[in-house]
């Protein structure tokens, strides 16, 4: 059976780098973390939706605060998992190195998401699905059409990390191959749309790479020794399972806290789920202390739950280590933990689905979000047609796009991708305010 090797999987080589340098203070993987956190794309996650679009409540999670929390859990998972399989790792790799790889990959895991969260993804997909916009797809190959009709934040993130930020078309952030491999949750291309024509935009299969970056995907996979399953389709890097677990843990638990803050849920509905997940790790004393607020209670519960989940997930990772190296591991690591953990996480997700995601307040804001992005696409995508003679208004719109760095060519697909690069970087408030401007309304301040 073919197996991947940690020697290649933990590569410190940087994509696009012209030199290799070392420092005593920072490992190559810590440098990855620093490059991501100082990037403009990461900074712009500050006012992007995690769950609740256009929220004005300062305590509600944004993509930025969510990513920071996921990176903290990811670091703990990486370090403890490395301790449990240390005899299998190269001698020059420490648990702190593995923690730093996953910490950096987790920090970037949502960096390609458009404004308004998943509602933004669906708005972009549905715009290109609209039959009245078919003329803008005629010059594109079926594979290129699949990219835009299935716009995917994960694939957009790979594009940002390797092609857009810092060193355009020359390695992007120039991260190590190890961090890029851990980042790639879906190391394959989009499926041609015929196979998904009857599937709603919100249900289409995820993928991690556009046609425009497929050679980068191949380069990353070959450098790391990822097992090839098909053309431009590879198995996951083993550390990706830890990234996925960190993300699942954070959004399953912390979405519920945001729901309480927004009065969509009560603490009493959430406490039993957390208590069940604590298991034998003990009930925090804060739950029985007089005058303790719900925020203090849930923080204490969350800490106990996360400690247990980190222990359980890393044990599952070590137990199924060789399955992940051979590309045979199916599903998520949470499925290989104690049965009550998967049940508890699913209870948390179901409660969020029923009481938060279907809440009328959230639905109303998502309609505003959807219309805002569709209006921006109405204005900008027609400009991507090569050799187009622009009207006065279109010339003004082109000035706006040029201000964001657009530089169109005779390649229609590339022009469309440039517009999506610009839109995907917008915060919720930038997108909303621009949509108002394009409608001829005075810009409001949110």
C-alpha positions, 0 to 999 in steps of 0.5 A: 500500500502506498504511504505518504512520508512525514519527511516530505509532508513537513517540507519547509520549502517555500512556494515561489521562494528564491532563497532559503533562510533560517532564523534562531527565533522563528521556525519556517512555520512560525514565519507562515503564521506571521505572514498570514496575520500581517496580510491585508486579506487576513485583516479584512476578515475583521468585518466579514460574517461568521454567521450573522451578516452586518451585525453591530454587536461587538461581542459577535464573532467575525471571520477574524475572531473565529479564525484566531480561535480556530488557530488556537485550538489547531495549535493545541491539537497539532502539538498534542498529536505530535507528542503522541506520534513523535517516534514517527516524525523526523528528528528535526521536527518538534511538537511546537513545529507541528502546532505552528503548521496547523496554527498557520493553516487554521488562521488562513482557513477562511481567508478566501470567504466572500462577504456575508459568509455562506450567503455570499457564496450562494449569491455569487453561484446563483448569479452565474447560474442565472440563464440571463447571464449565460452570455458571460460564460460562452467563451469559458470552458466547461471547467472554467464555467464550473469554477464561477458557478460553484464559487468556493471560498476554499479555492479562493483562499488558495488563490489568495495565499499562492498568487494574489497577496504579497508576490502577485503570480510569484508565490503569493505569500510564499508559505511553506508547502507543509502549511499549504498542504495542511490548509487544503481541505479539498485538494481537487478541482471543481466538477463540471457543472453537468454533474451538479445541474440539479443541485441547489447552489447551497448544496454543491460539492466543495473543492479546493482549487480553481482551474487557474491554480491547478498547476500550483495544486499539482506542485504542492501535491508533488512536493509533499508526496500527496497520493494522487487519486485522479488527474489534479485530485489528491488525498488530504495531507494528514494534518488537514484532519486536525485543521478540520477538527479545530474548525468543527469544534469552534463553530459547533460550540461558539455559534451557540454563544453568539445565539444567546447574545442575540436572544435567539437561544437561552443559556438553559437550552445550551448548558445541557449540551455542554455538560454532556460533552464535558463527560468525566472532566468534571462540572466546573464550580462556576455553575454552582457559584452564586451570582455567576453570570451565564457568560462566566458559566459557559466560558468555564464549560467551554474550557472543559469541553475543549480540553476533552475534545483536544485529548480525544481528537489527538488520540483518534489521530494517533490511533488512525495515523497510518490510515491517514498516511495511506489516504484511507481515512474516511470522514472526520476525526470527531467520528473516531472519538467516543460516541457521545462526542459525535452525538454532542457535536451534532446536538449543538449543530442541530440546535444552531440550525433550528434556532439560529440559521432559520431565525427570521432576523438572520434570514432578513439580513441574508436577503439584504446580503444576497441582493447587495452582492448580486447588484455588484455583480450586475455592475462589474461582470459585464465589464469583463468582456474582452475588447468591450466598448464602454459607455460613460457609466461603464467607464466610471465603473471601470475606474472603480475596478481599476482602483481595486487593482483590476487589469483586464486582458483578452482572457475572459475567464481571467477577467471574471476571476479578477472581479471575484478576487476584488469582491471576495476581499470586501468586508460585509460593510464595504460590499453593502455600502458599494451596492448602495452607491451603485444603486445611486443611493447615498452611502450609509454608515453601518 
